[in-house]
Amino acid sequence: MNCMRFTLHKAGKAEEIPIEFDCLFAIGYAGRSMEKTMAHIRELEEHLGVPAPKKIPTIFQMSVQNLTQDRDLWFVGENTCGEVEYMILTQGDRLYIGIGSDHTDRKLESVSVPKAKQVALKPIGRDIWDYEDVKDHWDGIRLRSYQTVGGKESLYQDGSLADILPVEFLLNELKTRIGNVSHSVIFSGTVPALDGFRYGDNFRCEMIDDVLGRKLTLDYNIHVIPEEER
């Protein structure tokens, strides 16, 4: 069993707690609107050569060693980028919510989506919420991300959790297809990029809860490892 420490924010207090996990999953094509999801699938197939999935939503399993809370990260090639996602941390019957970036090699996606997911580190935030505290206003929580390209930061994604399949649906899919996911880290799927993929040197994202007046944040720097031998 692997373990990472997070800061749980609950009832105005912050407490550091350990989270144990033995599986890491990423959900793909997890939009609630089937029409928009199918349009996204066609766009990826047409412009990037990414094959259409056999089942929607898709479930990708990756090595738990890919998870990181570091801020300076290295990736092979210039065609990698992040995407903001809510993150489910299952601890038996307890559920916690965090923020993560399903950083992916977009060039490799046209060859193999699972390999593209596996070869990239998966940055996650250090702060988490108790799911019980947010589930009654879940759809109103907002997601945003920003890319810094050439020293200029711009808005990259802007949506809400109402755009993504909810926690209970994703957990049911995982239990049906995978089995026991009682100690897992699960990336939820994301909201669309506003203007297609962009590749920058910093990725910043946030999950904003206006009801409780708080937010989760993640910010990391992207360094490029050359693809050619030296």
Short mmCIF file of the C-alpha atoms (twelve columns), coordinates in Angstrom:
data_MODEL
# 
_entry.id   MODEL 
# 
loop_
_atom_site.group_PDB 
_atom_site.id 
_atom_site.type_symbol 
_atom_site.label_atom_id 
_atom_site.label_alt_id 
_atom_site.label_comp_id 
_atom_site.label_asym_id 
_atom_site.label_seq_id 
_atom_site.Cartn_x 
_atom_site.Cartn_y 
_atom_site.Cartn_z 
_atom_site.pdbx_PDB_model_num 
ATOM 1   C CA . MET A 1   0.000   0.000  0.000   1 
ATOM 2   C CA . ASN A 2   1.277   3.467  -0.928  1 
ATOM 3   C CA . CYS A 3   0.779   6.534  1.228   1 
ATOM 4   C CA . MET A 4   0.845   10.299 0.674   1 
ATOM 5   C CA . ARG A 5   0.020   13.091 3.102   1 
ATOM 6   C CA . PHE A 6   -2.631  15.701 2.389   1 
ATOM 7   C CA . THR A 7   -4.128  18.648 4.246   1 
ATOM 8   C CA . LEU A 8   -7.846  18.130 4.911   1 
ATOM 9   C CA . HIS A 9   -9.864  21.352 5.135   1 
ATOM 10  C CA . LYS A 10  -13.042 20.845 7.153   1 
ATOM 11  C CA . ALA A 11  -15.194 23.114 9.326   1 
ATOM 12  C CA . GLY A 12  -12.693 25.967 9.062   1 
ATOM 13  C CA . LYS A 13  -9.791  23.817 10.272  1 
ATOM 14  C CA . ALA A 14  -6.818  22.244 8.469   1 
ATOM 15  C CA . GLU A 15  -5.477  18.838 9.469   1 
ATOM 16  C CA . GLU A 16  -2.712  16.810 7.858   1 
ATOM 17  C CA . ILE A 17  -3.831  13.245 7.207   1 
ATOM 18  C CA . PRO A 18  -2.340  10.192 5.461   1 
ATOM 19  C CA . ILE A 19  -4.092  8.771  2.401   1 
ATOM 20  C CA . GLU A 20  -3.338  5.144  1.528   1 
ATOM 21  C CA . PHE A 21  -3.885  3.827  -1.988  1 
ATOM 22  C CA . ASP A 22  -2.921  0.929  -4.222  1 
ATOM 23  C CA . CYS A 23  -4.493  1.945  -7.562  1 
ATOM 24  C CA . LEU A 24  -4.495  4.973  -9.844  1 
ATOM 25  C CA . PHE A 25  -7.156  5.484  -12.513 1 
ATOM 26  C CA . ALA A 26  -7.961  8.178  -15.056 1 
ATOM 27  C CA . ILE A 27  -11.445 8.475  -16.529 1 
ATOM 28  C CA . GLY A 28  -11.704 9.553  -20.153 1 
ATOM 29  C CA . TYR A 29  -14.602 10.992 -22.151 1 
ATOM 30  C CA . ALA A 30  -16.446 11.758 -18.921 1 
ATOM 31  C CA . GLY A 31  -18.591 14.688 -20.041 1 
ATOM 32  C CA . ARG A 32  -22.240 14.597 -18.962 1 
ATOM 33  C CA . SER A 33  -23.376 15.778 -22.392 1 
ATOM 34  C CA . MET A 34  -23.138 12.814 -24.770 1 
ATOM 35  C CA . GLU A 35  -23.440 15.147 -27.742 1 
ATOM 36  C CA . LYS A 36  -20.412 17.189 -26.666 1 
ATOM 37  C CA . THR A 37  -18.482 14.042 -25.758 1 
ATOM 38  C CA . MET A 38  -19.019 12.535 -29.204 1 
ATOM 39  C CA . ALA A 39  -18.031 15.832 -30.860 1 
ATOM 40  C CA . HIS A 40  -14.801 15.793 -28.822 1 
ATOM 41  C CA . ILE A 41  -14.088 12.194 -29.860 1 
ATOM 42  C CA . ARG A 42  -14.539 13.092 -33.537 1 
ATOM 43  C CA . GLU A 43  -12.301 16.150 -33.126 1 
ATOM 44  C CA . LEU A 44  -9.483  14.116 -31.563 1 
ATOM 45  C CA . GLU A 45  -9.774  11.444 -34.248 1 
ATOM 46  C CA . GLU A 46  -9.749  13.978 -37.087 1 
ATOM 47  C CA . HIS A 47  -7.047  16.376 -35.885 1 
ATOM 48  C CA . LEU A 48  -4.741  14.194 -33.765 1 
ATOM 49  C CA . GLY A 49  -5.445  10.699 -35.059 1 
ATOM 50  C CA . VAL A 50  -6.587  9.520  -31.620 1 
ATOM 51  C CA . PRO A 51  -8.694  6.368  -32.094 1 
ATOM 52  C CA . ALA A 52  -12.276 6.437  -30.845 1 
ATOM 53  C CA . PRO A 53  -12.809 4.592  -27.546 1 
ATOM 54  C CA . LYS A 54  -14.537 1.230  -27.406 1 
ATOM 55  C CA . LYS A 55  -16.573 2.251  -24.377 1 
ATOM 56  C CA . ILE A 56  -17.677 5.570  -22.837 1 
ATOM 57  C CA . PRO A 57  -16.508 6.604  -20.347 1 
ATOM 58  C CA . THR A 58  -13.106 4.978  -20.631 1 
ATOM 59  C CA . ILE A 59  -11.042 3.808  -17.687 1 
ATOM 60  C CA . PHE A 60  -7.243  3.914  -17.811 1 
ATOM 61  C CA . GLN A 61  -5.141  2.350  -15.082 1 
ATOM 62  C CA . MET A 62  -1.671  3.738  -14.436 1 
ATOM 63  C CA . SER A 63  1.200   3.161  -12.068 1 
ATOM 64  C CA . VAL A 64  0.729   4.794  -8.656  1 
ATOM 65  C CA . GLN A 65  4.363   5.905  -8.901  1 
ATOM 66  C CA . ASN A 66  3.220   8.502  -11.449 1 
ATOM 67  C CA . LEU A 67  1.543   10.564 -8.727  1 
ATOM 68  C CA . THR A 68  3.540   13.567 -7.541  1 
ATOM 69  C CA . GLN A 69  3.130   16.668 -5.404  1 
ATOM 70  C CA . ASP A 70  6.328   18.239 -6.762  1 
ATOM 71  C CA . ARG A 71  6.199   21.555 -8.644  1 
ATOM 72  C CA . ASP A 72  9.066   21.137 -11.134 1 
ATOM 73  C CA . LEU A 73  8.324   18.284 -13.520 1 
ATOM 74  C CA . TRP A 74  10.094  16.875 -16.584 1 
ATOM 75  C CA . PHE A 75  8.416   15.414 -19.670 1 
ATOM 76  C CA . VAL A 76  9.797   14.004 -22.930 1 
ATOM 77  C CA . GLY A 77  9.148   16.306 -25.905 1 
ATOM 78  C CA . GLU A 78  7.255   19.558 -26.277 1 
ATOM 79  C CA . ASN A 79  3.806   18.081 -27.008 1 
ATOM 80  C CA . THR A 80  2.627   17.427 -23.459 1 
ATOM 81  C CA . CYS A 81  0.079   19.395 -21.492 1 
ATOM 82  C CA . GLY A 82  -2.135  19.216 -18.440 1 
ATOM 83  C CA . GLU A 83  -5.862  19.391 -17.842 1 
ATOM 84  C CA . VAL A 84  -7.704  20.233 -14.646 1 
ATOM 85  C CA . GLU A 85  -9.710  17.420 -13.053 1 
ATOM 86  C CA . TYR A 86  -11.397 16.727 -9.770  1 
ATOM 87  C CA . MET A 87  -9.838  13.808 -7.987  1 
ATOM 88  C CA . ILE A 88  -11.530 11.155 -5.855  1 
ATOM 89  C CA . LEU A 89  -9.533  9.600  -3.029  1 
ATOM 90  C CA . THR A 90  -11.279 6.522  -1.659  1 
ATOM 91  C CA . GLN A 91  -10.493 5.399  1.890   1 
ATOM 92  C CA . GLY A 92  -12.838 2.522  2.504   1 
ATOM 93  C CA . ASP A 93  -16.260 4.143  2.950   1 
ATOM 94  C CA . ARG A 94  -14.792 7.671  3.222   1 
ATOM 95  C CA . LEU A 95  -14.407 9.822  0.132   1 
ATOM 96  C CA . TYR A 96  -12.159 12.834 -0.218  1 
ATOM 97  C CA . ILE A 97  -11.960 15.273 -3.122  1 
ATOM 98  C CA . GLY A 98  -8.791  16.863 -4.448  1 
ATOM 99  C CA . ILE A 99  -7.494  18.531 -7.580  1 
ATOM 100 C CA . GLY A 100 -5.155  17.031 -10.157 1 
ATOM 101 C CA . SER A 101 -3.844  17.442 -13.679 1 
ATOM 102 C CA . ASP A 102 -4.022  14.488 -16.054 1 
ATOM 103 C CA . HIS A 103 -0.844  15.574 -17.836 1 
ATOM 104 C CA . THR A 104 -0.598  13.630 -21.103 1 
ATOM 105 C CA . ASP A 105 1.716   13.181 -24.074 1 
ATOM 106 C CA . ARG A 106 -0.537  14.399 -26.913 1 
ATOM 107 C CA . LYS A 107 1.810   13.178 -29.642 1 
ATOM 108 C CA . LEU A 108 1.821   9.644  -28.253 1 
ATOM 109 C CA . GLU A 109 -1.981  9.670  -27.907 1 
ATOM 110 C CA . SER A 110 -2.317  9.065  -31.643 1 
ATOM 111 C CA . VAL A 111 -0.389  5.798  -31.178 1 
ATOM 112 C CA . SER A 112 -1.730  4.615  -27.815 1 
ATOM 113 C CA . VAL A 113 -3.859  6.519  -25.316 1 
ATOM 114 C CA . PRO A 114 -2.933  4.217  -22.387 1 
ATOM 115 C CA . LYS A 115 0.788   4.677  -23.113 1 
ATOM 116 C CA . ALA A 116 0.320   8.442  -23.443 1 
ATOM 117 C CA . LYS A 117 -1.288  8.475  -19.996 1 
ATOM 118 C CA . GLN A 118 1.333   6.228  -18.390 1 
ATOM 119 C CA . VAL A 119 4.483   8.018  -19.597 1 
ATOM 120 C CA . ALA A 120 3.573   11.348 -17.956 1 
ATOM 121 C CA . LEU A 121 3.731   12.257 -14.287 1 
ATOM 122 C CA . LYS A 122 0.371   13.058 -12.686 1 
ATOM 123 C CA . PRO A 123 0.590   16.213 -10.528 1 
ATOM 124 C CA . ILE A 124 -1.883  16.510 -7.648  1 
ATOM 125 C CA . GLY A 125 -2.624  19.213 -5.098  1 
ATOM 126 C CA . ARG A 126 -1.806  18.896 -1.405  1 
ATOM 127 C CA . ASP A 127 -5.194  20.092 -0.120  1 
ATOM 128 C CA . ILE A 128 -8.405  18.019 -0.038  1 
ATOM 129 C CA . TRP A 129 -12.056 18.284 1.017   1 
ATOM 130 C CA . ASP A 130 -14.429 15.797 2.605   1 
ATOM 131 C CA . TYR A 131 -16.936 14.806 -0.081  1 
ATOM 132 C CA . GLU A 132 -19.780 15.001 2.459   1 
ATOM 133 C CA . ASP A 133 -19.130 18.749 2.767   1 
ATOM 134 C CA . VAL A 134 -19.554 19.501 -0.945  1 
ATOM 135 C CA . LYS A 135 -21.918 16.941 -2.430  1 
ATOM 136 C CA . ASP A 136 -25.059 19.035 -1.775  1 
ATOM 137 C CA . HIS A 137 -23.737 21.883 -3.971  1 
ATOM 138 C CA . TRP A 138 -21.445 19.810 -6.197  1 
ATOM 139 C CA . ASP A 139 -22.565 21.068 -9.606  1 
ATOM 140 C CA . GLY A 140 -21.896 24.686 -8.666  1 
ATOM 141 C CA . ILE A 141 -18.184 24.135 -8.016  1 
ATOM 142 C CA . ARG A 142 -16.122 25.719 -10.781 1 
ATOM 143 C CA . LEU A 143 -13.008 24.426 -12.583 1 
ATOM 144 C CA . ARG A 144 -10.439 26.666 -14.261 1 
ATOM 145 C CA . SER A 145 -6.949  26.221 -15.638 1 
ATOM 146 C CA . TYR A 146 -4.308  28.536 -17.045 1 
ATOM 147 C CA . GLN A 147 -1.340  27.952 -19.346 1 
ATOM 148 C CA . THR A 148 1.773   30.110 -19.423 1 
ATOM 149 C CA . VAL A 149 3.183   30.197 -22.957 1 
ATOM 150 C CA . GLY A 150 6.106   32.464 -23.815 1 
ATOM 151 C CA . GLY A 151 5.886   34.160 -20.429 1 
ATOM 152 C CA . LYS A 152 2.197   35.068 -20.822 1 
ATOM 153 C CA . GLU A 153 -0.501  33.352 -18.785 1 
ATOM 154 C CA . SER A 154 -3.943  32.889 -20.314 1 
ATOM 155 C CA . LEU A 155 -7.154  31.065 -19.426 1 
ATOM 156 C CA . TYR A 156 -7.073  27.520 -20.830 1 
ATOM 157 C CA . GLN A 157 -10.196 25.808 -19.427 1 
ATOM 158 C CA . ASP A 158 -13.315 27.182 -17.761 1 
ATOM 159 C CA . GLY A 159 -16.223 25.031 -16.621 1 
ATOM 160 C CA . SER A 160 -17.863 23.429 -13.613 1 
ATOM 161 C CA . LEU A 161 -18.360 20.017 -12.070 1 
ATOM 162 C CA . ALA A 162 -21.805 19.980 -13.706 1 
ATOM 163 C CA . ASP A 163 -19.935 19.360 -16.991 1 
ATOM 164 C CA . ILE A 164 -18.367 16.108 -15.735 1 
ATOM 165 C CA . LEU A 165 -19.933 12.806 -14.684 1 
ATOM 166 C CA . PRO A 166 -20.554 12.801 -10.907 1 
ATOM 167 C CA . VAL A 167 -18.696 10.895 -8.219  1 
ATOM 168 C CA . GLU A 168 -21.291 8.155  -7.677  1 
ATOM 169 C CA . PHE A 169 -21.536 7.386  -11.393 1 
ATOM 170 C CA . LEU A 170 -17.754 7.065  -11.782 1 
ATOM 171 C CA . LEU A 171 -17.398 4.875  -8.702  1 
ATOM 172 C CA . ASN A 172 -20.181 2.597  -9.915  1 
ATOM 173 C CA . GLU A 173 -18.473 2.224  -13.310 1 
ATOM 174 C CA . LEU A 174 -15.166 1.396  -11.620 1 
ATOM 175 C CA . LYS A 175 -16.720 -1.151 -9.271  1 
ATOM 176 C CA . THR A 176 -18.581 -2.789 -12.160 1 
ATOM 177 C CA . ARG A 177 -15.603 -3.014 -14.495 1 
ATOM 178 C CA . ILE A 178 -12.632 -3.188 -12.111 1 
ATOM 179 C CA . GLY A 179 -13.918 -4.454 -8.779  1 
ATOM 180 C CA . ASN A 180 -12.616 -3.234 -5.427  1 
ATOM 181 C CA . VAL A 181 -11.453 0.396  -5.563  1 
ATOM 182 C CA . SER A 182 -11.603 1.088  -1.823  1 
ATOM 183 C CA . HIS A 183 -8.106  2.619  -1.687  1 
ATOM 184 C CA . SER A 184 -7.686  4.391  -5.016  1 
ATOM 185 C CA . VAL A 185 -6.864  7.743  -6.561  1 
ATOM 186 C CA . ILE A 186 -9.226  8.536  -9.443  1 
ATOM 187 C CA . PHE A 187 -8.915  11.354 -11.982 1 
ATOM 188 C CA . SER A 188 -12.393 12.373 -13.112 1 
ATOM 189 C CA . GLY A 189 -12.061 13.525 -16.689 1 
ATOM 190 C CA . THR A 190 -12.052 17.177 -17.622 1 
ATOM 191 C CA . VAL A 191 -13.797 20.135 -19.230 1 
ATOM 192 C CA . PRO A 192 -12.929 21.204 -22.806 1 
ATOM 193 C CA . ALA A 193 -9.975  23.434 -23.610 1 
ATOM 194 C CA . LEU A 194 -11.212 26.833 -24.769 1 
ATOM 195 C CA . ASP A 195 -9.040  26.976 -27.882 1 
ATOM 196 C CA . GLY A 196 -7.494  23.550 -28.480 1 
ATOM 197 C CA . PHE A 197 -4.334  22.091 -26.953 1 
ATOM 198 C CA . ARG A 198 -1.564  24.516 -25.994 1 
ATOM 199 C CA . TYR A 199 1.878   23.627 -24.712 1 
ATOM 200 C CA . GLY A 200 3.393   25.925 -22.125 1 
ATOM 201 C CA . ASP A 201 5.997   25.966 -19.378 1 
ATOM 202 C CA . ASN A 202 3.597   26.398 -16.446 1 
ATOM 203 C CA . PHE A 203 0.173   24.929 -15.734 1 
ATOM 204 C CA . ARG A 204 -2.041  26.352 -13.006 1 
ATOM 205 C CA . CYS A 205 -5.531  25.195 -12.076 1 
ATOM 206 C CA . GLU A 206 -8.157  25.716 -9.407  1 
ATOM 207 C CA . MET A 207 -11.428 24.282 -8.135  1 
ATOM 208 C CA . ILE A 208 -13.605 27.017 -6.623  1 
ATOM 209 C CA . ASP A 209 -16.336 26.436 -4.028  1 
ATOM 210 C CA . ASP A 210 -18.281 29.691 -3.782  1 
ATOM 211 C CA . VAL A 211 -20.770 28.251 -1.261  1 
ATOM 212 C CA . LEU A 212 -18.103 27.550 1.381   1 
ATOM 213 C CA . GLY A 213 -15.795 30.327 0.163   1 
ATOM 214 C CA . ARG A 214 -12.683 28.270 -0.567  1 
ATOM 215 C CA . LYS A 215 -10.738 26.689 -3.399  1 
ATOM 216 C CA . LEU A 216 -8.229  23.970 -4.205  1 
ATOM 217 C CA . THR A 217 -5.195  24.922 -6.283  1 
ATOM 218 C CA . LEU A 218 -2.399  23.228 -8.220  1 
ATOM 219 C CA . ASP A 219 0.539   24.903 -9.928  1 
ATOM 220 C CA . TYR A 220 3.549   23.248 -11.576 1 
ATOM 221 C CA . ASN A 221 6.354   24.010 -14.014 1 
ATOM 222 C CA . ILE A 222 6.872   21.981 -17.188 1 
ATOM 223 C CA . HIS A 223 10.425  21.195 -18.294 1 
ATOM 224 C CA . VAL A 224 11.186  19.491 -21.601 1 
ATOM 225 C CA . ILE A 225 13.493  16.513 -22.046 1 
ATOM 226 C CA . PRO A 226 14.674  16.438 -25.712 1 
ATOM 227 C CA . GLU A 227 13.306  13.547 -27.750 1 
ATOM 228 C CA . GLU A 228 16.546  13.036 -29.692 1 
ATOM 229 C CA . GLU A 229 19.729  11.418 -28.410 1 
ATOM 230 C CA . ARG A 230 22.636  13.659 -27.401 1 
# 
